[in-house]
């Protein structure tokens, strides 16, 4: 049997889709994961999502949909994690191309469903920001989710919307989406993470890293992103909930507004109007800033002093864990240095590695009679 899983926002949602498939369907069924090539600036220095023309070595699945096999390569300077995911995970990764707006995505999805005739279609979002209205002040990346939501609700096939790890993306608090969450379909456990454990060693997704960590039993408060958003890690964090697709569309103003868009530019314009911004504009501005940033050498001696200061300040904020992306940005290093920094920290202080997160060292207390 073939199972189709649509990764709502691309990036880490595609990794979580692999974990979901292993947990719900095991090894008997084949999975096709439909996802964006949208890895943000840590991996891809170009703002926005990549389209098929940005790759070499793609394989045509249908007239409207391309697969990204292990031998595919993004054309420089573009970057993408999809070829490596295809090499390490036992799934077919199919490329969502949003440049023809929600209408184009709907056509791609219908074409793929017609070709595969899948046993099921799961639509997965990690964190639950797909349930945002659009005016929440903490919302950071509504466009990708809204586009896939607009497409999934228009396809002529039954689609099950699943939200994993409510609140783990740091965009909406768990209580802000609680009223929309239906039955718990699954609660991830440590054994479920085995399917993606090797990927977590290098993939930069924070929300999926938190999902995996909580499945392994990590609890506390994790600081993520360049803004240092605090995310609670609780017993509810590793749960997967079914959500009524129509209810999600009714709540998501941006998804409703972009139903008939035929270009990504149109969808961006609606995002600016409804949400006050476009996440691609943020990426454009940040890309310019990063381009002007002078490259720095990874100096271990300086790193430890900076890290100790960061951890001291994090303890004051009540933070127990953080991500390697957060540390990289807090120490003013480039995304290209993230893996080197990660290896340095883990090899030197392995006791602080709560895979795949970094545990903030508790402050050493000096005895009063010392």
N, C-alpha and C positions, 0 to 999 in steps of 0.2 A: 504494500500500500504506500501511497505518497501522501505526505502531510505538508501542507503549505503554512508557513509561519511568516507573517508580515511584521518586520521590525519597525516600530512606529517612527523612531527618530534616527535610525541608523546607528553607527558607532557601537556603543556598548549594548544597545538593544539586540543587535545581531548576535553578540556573544551570549547574552541571556537567553536568546531563542534556542541556542544549541543546548543549554542546560535544561530548558523547559522541555525540549523534545526528548532528551534522555530520561527525564523524570516521568513524563506522561506516557511516552510511547515506546521507550526502550530501543533496542537495536533491530527490531523486526521490521519497522517501517522506515522508509526513506524520507528525508526532510529536504525541502527546498525552502531556503530562507530568502525572502525578498526584502532588500534593504538598500538604503542610500550609501553611496560612497561619500560620506560627509564626516570626516574625522577631525574637524576643527584644526586650529593652528598648531597644536602640539605635534601633529603628524604631517599635516598638509599646509604649506605656507600660503596657499591660495584661498581666499575667502569663498564661502559657499560650497555647494555640493559639486561633485565631479559628474560629468556626463560620459556616455560611451566613447565619444571622440577623444577623451582625455586618457584612454588606455590603449595599449597594444595587447594582442593575444586574447581578446574576448571571444566567446563562443556563442553563436546565436541559438537561443532556446526556442523562440517563436519570432514571427515577423516584427514584434514590438519589444521583445525582451532579450537582453543579453545576459549570459552567465559570466561570472568572473572566476576562472580557474586558477590553479596555483601558478601556472606559467605566465599569467597576465601581468603586465607592468604599467603603472601610471607613467605618463609622459612628463618628464621633468619640465618645470620644477614641482609639479603636482605630486602629492603623496597619498597613499591609501593603505589601510590595513587589510583590505579584502583578499588580495592574493595570498597573504600569509595565513589568514583564517582558513581559506580554501585548502591550503597545504596541511594545516594541522587538525582540522575538524572534518568529520566524515559527512559533510553536507554539500549540496549545490547552493552556491550563493548567486542569486539573481539580482540584477541592478535596477533599482528605481531611479528613473530620470525625471526630476520635477520641472525641467525647463519648459515643458508644455503645460504647466499648471496642473490643477486638479483634474481637468479633462484628460490630459495626457496620461496621468497616473491611473485614472480609472480604466482607460483603454489598455494600458499595460497589464493591469491586474486582471481584467476580463480575458485578455488574450492568453495569459498564463493559466488561468483557471480552466479555460476551454481546452487548452493543450494538455494539462496535467490530469484533469478530472480528479482533484485531490479528495481523499477520504474526509479531510477536515481542513478548515481555514481558521487559524488562530492569529489574532492581531494583538501583538504584545507591546506594552509600554512599561518601562521600568521607572518608578517614581510617582506616576500619576498626574504629571503636568498636562497630559492630554485632556484631563477633566477640568482644566482652568476655564474660567469665563473669558479672560483676556485682559482684565483690568487689575489683576493682583500685583501689588508692588514688587513682590519677590520673583515674579515670572521672568525668565531670561531667554528661553528658546521655544516659543510657541509655534513657529512657522512650520518646521518639519513635521511635527505631530499633527498639526491642523491639516496639512496637505494630505497625509496618509489617511486621516480620519475622513476627510471629505471624499476621498476615493473609495475607501472601504464601504462607506454607507451607500454608495451608488452602484456598486457591483451587483450583478444579478446572481448572487450565491449567498448561502448562509455564512456569516462571519461572526466569530466569537471574540469579543474584546476582553483582553485580560490585562490587569494591572498588577505588576509584581513590585514588592518593596515600596508600599505607600510612603511617600515623603523622602525617599532615599536620594532623589536628585537635587534636593535642597531648594526646589522652586516653590513647592506648596507643602504646608505642614500636613501631617497625617490627618489631623482633625478637619482640615479644609476639604478633604476628599472622602471622608468617612461615610457621609450620607449617600454617596454614589456607589459604594462598594457592595457587591453582592456576595454570593456564597464563596467560601474559600475552596478553590479548586485543588490547591496543593500548598504544602508548607515545605520549603526547601530545607534539606538537612545536609550534613557534611558529605554524605555519600553522593549527593547530587552534584557537588562541585567538582568531583573527579573528572567529569566530562570536559571541563574547561580549565582545569588547574594549570596546564602548561601555558595556555593563552594568558591567564592572569599574571604570569610572570613578566609579560612585556606590554600587554594592551593598556592604553592610558585611560580607559573608561573608569570614571569614579563611581557612578551609580551602580554599575554591575559589580565593581569591586566591593562596595558596601553590601550588596545583596549576597555575594559569596561569603564575605566575612561573617555576616550575621547568621548565614546558614551553618557556618562552622562554630557558632556560639559566641562570637564577639559581641559585647554589649558596652554601651557608654555613649559618648558624644564625639562625632567625627567632624573635623573641619575640612571643607573641600573648596575647590576653585580658587581663582586669584582673589576673590572677594572674601575668602575665609568664612563661608557659610557654615553654621553649626547644624549638624544633622544628628538627631537622636537615633541610636541603634538599640532597638527594643525587641521583645519577643514577637511583635507583629511584623517586624521588618522583613523576615524571609517568606512572608505569605504571598500567595497569588490569588487574586480575586477576579471573579467574572463580573463584568459591568455591562449593563444594557446599552447596546450600541446607539439606539435612538436617543436615550437619555443623555449620552455623552455629546451627541451632535446638538441636542437642544441647549445644552449648557455652554458649548464651545462656540462663542460668537464668531471667531475667526474662521473656523471650519465652515460654518453656514455661509459666510460672506464670500468664500473663495470657491464654492462649488462649481461655478461655470467659468473659472479662469482658464485661459489657454496659454498663458505665459507666466513664468516665475516672477517677472517684474510686476505683473498685476497682483499676484498674491502678496508680494512685498508691500505694495502700495496699501493694500487692505490691512496688513499688519501694522504699518505706521499709523493708520487711521484709528484702528480699534485698540491696539496695545500701546501705541505711542512710539513705536520703534520697530525696526526689522533686525533680527539677530545677525543677518548678513551685513548690515551696516556696521554693527559692532565689530564683526570680524574684519571688515575693510579698514576700520579705524585702527584696530589693534595690529593688523598686519603692517600698516604704515609705521606704527610705533616700534614694532619689533624689527623692521627693516633698518631703522635708524639706530637701533641699540647696538652698541659696540660688543663684539664677541668677547667673552671672558674665558679664561682658562680655569679648569676645575682644580682649585688649590685645596688639598685636604686639610691643611692647617687652618686656613680661613673658614672652611666649611664647618668644622667642629665648633668654632667660636660662634658662628652665625646660627648654627643649629641649636646650640645650648641656649642662646638668647631667645630664639623662636619658641623653643619648648617651655622656657620659663614664662614667657608671655602667654602661651597657650594654656598653661596650668592655671593662670589667673582667670582665664576665660572659662574654665571648667572643661577644657577639652581633654579627652582621653586618647584619641586616635586622630590620625590625619592620613592623607593620601600622598603618594610620591609626586603627583602633579602639584599639589598644594605646596609641598616643601620646595620643589623646583622653582616655582614662581615667587614664593616668599623669600628665597635666597637670591632672587634676581638672576637666575640662570635661564638659559634658553631651553626650549622643549627638546632640542637635539641632545642636551646633556642629561636628560631625565634618567635614562637607563644607566649611564655611568655613575650618576649620583646614587641611584638605587643600589647598585652593586657595592659601592663604597660603604654605604650605611649598613647594609645587611651583613657584609663580611666583617665589619668592625664591631657592630653591636647586634648580633643575631637574636639576643634575648628580647629586643624591641620589635621584632618582626612578627606581627599577628597577621599572617598571610591572608590577603594581599595588602594589608594596611600597615602603617607604622604606628606603634604604640608610644605615646608620650611618656617619657621616663618620669616616674614619680620622684619628687624632690627628696634627696637624701637628708635625713634629719640627723644633725650632730648631737650626740648625747650631752646633757647639761653639764656633766662633770668632765667633759673632754678638754 
